[in-house]
Amino acid sequence: MTRPGGYARAAMRIPKRIVRVALMGAALSTVALGPACDSSSGSAKDPNPLMGRGAVQMVRGGFTFTEGPVWIASRAVLLFSDIPASTIHELQPPATVTVFRKPSGLSNGLGLDPQGRLIASEGDNRRVSRTLADGTVVTVADRWQGKRLNSPNDNITRSDGTIYFTDPPYGVPAGQARELDFQGVFRVDPAGTLHLESSDMNRPNGVALSPDDKTLYVDDTAAGLVRKFPVKPDGSLGPPTMFVPYTGGGGDGMAVDDAGNVYVATDAGVKVYKPNGMTWGTIVVPEVPSNCTFGGPDRKTLYITAKTSLYRVALNVPGRA
């Protein structure tokens, strides 16, 4: 989910248990912003998800580079990465932040499997991992045909346990060589077998699934576009079509609401697209956003990671990662 821009790298190890320490930071603050870019109210069958939204609020600042937010409904908390700090933080709303895991292997995108276990894309460890119930971290995928992955970036899991992830080279540790000559979109089936689904994207980054799990969205940061892949019953992907030909700049992490609208972190803010690819508008954020996800008890709070801070905005529609 991270775009190029550089961040410090360090050798990390994977912990065997979860640690929590207090994190100092600023209190919750409200950012005064203008209304959403699209003033259309939509229709009864196609309501504008940006109408009646709240103000964008800073939850906490002072981080290095935030990414990968994921809501844990069973505990009513949000996890998110601070990549250069090799830390996964935990937010207990409204603004209590503690350390969930450190070091994190320079984790980037975070997701959940159907059992509620954390799936992490770890750039420094060049793998996708799963956290078991006892806190043990195990490898889901780290090699394709014997060669090390580049630096897994983002992931999303289908309701049957199929994991999709992107593998651009942004986080390849300093001093280590790339072993793959492409940037892939991969699938891990429920049995644990790794499959290559796409190898022709320049910088595949954010991934998201439609509410019915029948469409996988993948953006290409370098090209500034979003593709959509049909998801077959067995979890494999069909030939892609264009969803958004140009985001206007960038394209990073994504989220989808229950109506099928797609939220894409771009250089201009979080752009919101209808299921047909038309634009609803943009949620302007004080810092360039890197990712977003829905959370809260009603799933109507959009949490946004952006550079050094975590933000949130109340919407009138519920959503998912």
Residue, then its C-alpha position, 0 to 999 in steps of 0.5 A: m500500500t505504500r507509494p515510493g518516497g523512501y523510508a528507513r529500513a532495519a533488520m527485524r525479527i518476528p516476535k513470539r508474543i504481543v507487547r503493548v506499551a503506551l504511546m505519547g501523542a497529541a489529543l484528538s483534534t478536528v480539521a476544518l475542511g470544505p464539503a466533498c467535491d461532488s455535490s450530487s445527492g445521488s438517488a434513492k437507489d444510488p445515494n451519494p456516500l459523501m452527502g452528510r459526512g462529518a469533518v475530517q478529524m486527526v486522531r493522532g499525529g507524530f508517526t513516521f509513515t502510517e499505513g495498513p489500517v484494519w478494524i478488529a470488530s471483536r475487540a472494537v479496535l483499529l490496528f495500523s502500521d508505522i512502516p519505518a518504525s517497524t511497529i503495528h499500533e492499536l487504537q482504542p477509540p477515540a484516541t488511545v494508542t498503544v503498541f500492538r507489535k514491535p518489531s513488525g518486519l516493516s509491516n505495511g498492509l494489514g488484513l484479517d482472515p475469516q477467523g479474525r487472525l491478522i494477515a500482515s504484508e511485511g516488506d523487510n521480511r519479504r513475506v505475508s504472515r498470519t498471527l495465530a491466536d496465541g500471538t505466534v507469527v507464521t509465514v503464509a507466503d515468502r517465495w514464488q517458485g523458489k525465489r524470494l518475493n519482492s516486498p509484499n505490500d497490501n492484502i485482502t482475504r475473501s470470505d472462504g480464506t483466499i488471500y490476495f496480495t500485491d508484491p511491488p519492490y518498494g520495500v526491498p531491504a537495502g543490500q538485498a537483491r530482487e529475485l523476481d523480475f516482475q511485480g505480481v498480484f498473488r493468490v494464496d488458496p485456502a489450502g495454502t498454495l501460492h498462485l501468480e494471478s498477474s505479472d504485467m502491472n508496473r507497481p501493483n499496490g492497494v487491493a480491495l474486494s467488492p461486497d459480494d467477493k466477485t470483483l478484486y480491485v487492484d491499483d497501479t500506483a505508477a500508472g495512476l489507474v485501478r483495474k478490476f478482476p472478476v473472481k471465479p468460484d475457485g478464487s482464481l482471477g479472470p482477465p482484468t478490465m479498467f475500472v479507473p483509467y487515471t486517478g489524477g495522481g497516485g493510487d494506494g490503499m483502498a476500501v469498499d462500502d456496502a453499496g459497492n463504492v470504492y475509496v482510493a487513497t490518491d495524491a489529492g485525497v481519498k477519491v470515491y468511485k461508484p461501482n461503475g467507475m464514475t466519481w462521487g467526489t474526494i475526501v480532502v485530507p491535510e496530508v497525502p493519504s496512504n490507505c483507508t478502512f471502515g470501522g466503528p460499531d456501525r462500520k460508518t467511520l472511515y479511518i485514513t492513514a496519511k503520512t505522519s498521522l491517523y485521521r477519521v471521518a464519519l460517513n452515512v454508509p457502512g463499509r469494509a476494508 
